[in-house]
């Protein structure tokens, strides 16, 4: 990889003051499980790497009023095993426990996981000048698109690779973003951007900004959630399709629902059509089937990924029936 300077930041102020206005000037490293691989492939070539693992106070999970606060540098394994998360944010606990391998969960952080770059083989190929790397075309359109988007694609057809981002999208989640000008809270639903807005990036972070914490409003006792992930192999693999489901129940009746599809789009994809099939209804297998069908009703699969339509239909149905 290209030579770079390493700064082990001790405070957030030191970290953000060391960042620049260009992505090649400095890169933020959390767990490093994605960044190092990208640097080895010369996909990212920063002059400097700012290490956040040495900043104290960013690795914790605590209750605060009616919220669960997760420090940005909290290890994915910690998120998966924390009792507060498993009790109140079951889908997040399940998603974190399904991330990659135990070794990576012990290295990777929650903020790094939601900010990881796409796994698209054209983007990861150093020799391919795809649109995400400043080129003029998405090679998946006429190429091999087995794992690409069935929603929200164009002009770039990547899928977002994060499991935890899908689960966090099913809750009332806020990110705290820090830069040298101060801090701001951003609703999680406003964090990710589609390629039609910016084909080069997947979220709103600027080169000089970092995430300091994730705040999730704890759902009430009558809210249940789950997460289902389909992958080609049981160990160390990214999702081919996933769903995070949260439902506010009153007996067998669903009062509110949140259905988020993963590996379906360049961002965690909310299916309002599936939510509408669930909300205000007594949950039966017929309703679950209808929700599954609604989740893919207006999808636009490509030549090699039409199988995803049936996959999502079935895992949404399965999530609903298992939850109720």
ChimeraX attribute file (.defattr): number of C-alpha atoms within 10 A of each C-alpha:
attribute: neighborCount
match mode: 1-to-1
recipient: residues
	/A:1	13
	/A:2	11
	/A:3	10
	/A:4	13
	/A:5	10
	/A:6	14
	/A:7	17
	/A:8	15
	/A:9	20
	/A:10	14
	/A:11	15
	/A:12	21
	/A:13	15
	/A:14	16
	/A:15	25
	/A:16	20
	/A:17	15
	/A:18	19
	/A:19	23
	/A:20	16
	/A:21	11
	/A:22	12
	/A:23	16
	/A:24	14
	/A:25	17
	/A:26	23
	/A:27	23
	/A:28	24
	/A:29	21
	/A:30	24
	/A:31	25
	/A:32	19
	/A:33	17
	/A:34	18
	/A:35	21
	/A:36	14
	/A:37	14
	/A:38	17
	/A:39	15
	/A:40	13
	/A:41	16
	/A:42	16
	/A:43	17
	/A:44	19
	/A:45	21
	/A:46	20
	/A:47	15
	/A:48	19
	/A:49	23
	/A:50	22
	/A:51	19
	/A:52	25
	/A:53	19
	/A:54	17
	/A:55	17
	/A:56	13
	/A:57	13
	/A:58	19
	/A:59	18
	/A:60	16
	/A:61	21
	/A:62	14
	/A:63	15
	/A:64	12
	/A:65	9
	/A:66	11
	/A:67	16
	/A:68	21
	/A:69	22
	/A:70	25
	/A:71	22
	/A:72	28
	/A:73	27
	/A:74	25
	/A:75	25
	/A:76	27
	/A:77	23
	/A:78	21
	/A:79	25
	/A:80	22
	/A:81	14
	/A:82	13
	/A:83	14
	/A:84	16
	/A:85	24
	/A:86	15
	/A:87	13
	/A:88	20
	/A:89	25
	/A:90	22
	/A:91	29
	/A:92	27
	/A:93	27
	/A:94	24
	/A:95	26
	/A:96	26
	/A:97	20
	/A:98	25
	/A:99	24
	/A:100	17
	/A:101	15
	/A:102	15
	/A:103	10
	/A:104	17
	/A:105	23
	/A:106	14
	/A:107	17
	/A:108	23
	/A:109	27
	/A:110	27
	/A:111	25
	/A:112	24
	/A:113	24
	/A:114	19
	/A:115	21
	/A:116	16
	/A:117	21
	/A:118	19
	/A:119	16
	/A:120	17
	/A:121	15
	/A:122	22
	/A:123	21
	/A:124	18
	/A:125	13
	/A:126	15
	/A:127	11
	/A:128	14
	/A:129	16
	/A:130	20
	/A:131	19
	/A:132	22
	/A:133	18
	/A:134	10
	/A:135	13
	/A:136	12
	/A:137	15
	/A:138	21
	/A:139	19
	/A:140	23
	/A:141	16
	/A:142	9
	/A:143	11
	/A:144	15
	/A:145	21
	/A:146	16
	/A:147	25
	/A:148	27
	/A:149	27
	/A:150	23
	/A:151	21
	/A:152	20
	/A:153	22
	/A:154	16
	/A:155	18
	/A:156	25
	/A:157	28
	/A:158	34
	/A:159	29
	/A:160	28
	/A:161	26
	/A:162	25
	/A:163	32
	/A:164	28
	/A:165	25
	/A:166	29
	/A:167	31
	/A:168	25
	/A:169	25
	/A:170	28
	/A:171	23
	/A:172	15
	/A:173	19
	/A:174	22
	/A:175	23
	/A:176	18
	/A:177	19
	/A:178	21
	/A:179	20
	/A:180	15
	/A:181	11
	/A:182	9
	/A:183	14
	/A:184	12
	/A:185	14
	/A:186	15
	/A:187	14
	/A:188	20
	/A:189	19
	/A:190	11
	/A:191	15
	/A:192	19
	/A:193	17
	/A:194	21
	/A:195	22
	/A:196	12
	/A:197	11
	/A:198	14
	/A:199	21
	/A:200	16
	/A:201	18
	/A:202	24
	/A:203	18
	/A:204	13
	/A:205	15
	/A:206	15
	/A:207	18
	/A:208	22
	/A:209	22
	/A:210	21
	/A:211	22
	/A:212	21
	/A:213	24
	/A:214	24
	/A:215	24
	/A:216	24
	/A:217	18
	/A:218	22
	/A:219	19
	/A:220	10
	/A:221	10
	/A:222	12
	/A:223	18
	/A:224	20
	/A:225	27
	/A:226	22
	/A:227	28
	/A:228	22
	/A:229	21
	/A:230	18
	/A:231	13
	/A:232	11
	/A:233	9
	/A:234	12
	/A:235	12
	/A:236	15
	/A:237	14
	/A:238	22
	/A:239	25
	/A:240	21
	/A:241	22
	/A:242	25
	/A:243	30
	/A:244	33
	/A:245	26
	/A:246	28
	/A:247	25
	/A:248	19
	/A:249	21
	/A:250	13
	/A:251	11
	/A:252	11
	/A:253	17
	/A:254	22
	/A:255	17
	/A:256	17
	/A:257	23
	/A:258	21
	/A:259	28
	/A:260	29
	/A:261	30
	/A:262	30
	/A:263	30
	/A:264	33
	/A:265	22
	/A:266	27
	/A:267	29
	/A:268	29
	/A:269	22
	/A:270	22
	/A:271	18
	/A:272	16
	/A:273	18
	/A:274	27
	/A:275	23
	/A:276	16
	/A:277	21
	/A:278	25
	/A:279	18
	/A:280	15
	/A:281	15
	/A:282	15
	/A:283	20
	/A:284	15
	/A:285	14
	/A:286	11
	/A:287	18
	/A:288	24
	/A:289	21
	/A:290	18
	/A:291	26
	/A:292	28
	/A:293	21
	/A:294	21
	/A:295	27
	/A:296	24
	/A:297	14
	/A:298	11
	/A:299	17
	/A:300	15
	/A:301	20
	/A:302	21
	/A:303	14
	/A:304	14
	/A:305	17
	/A:306	16
	/A:307	13
	/A:308	23
	/A:309	20
	/A:310	12
	/A:311	16
	/A:312	25
	/A:313	21
	/A:314	17
	/A:315	22
	/A:316	30
	/A:317	21
	/A:318	17
	/A:319	21
	/A:320	24
	/A:321	16
	/A:322	11
	/A:323	14
	/A:324	17
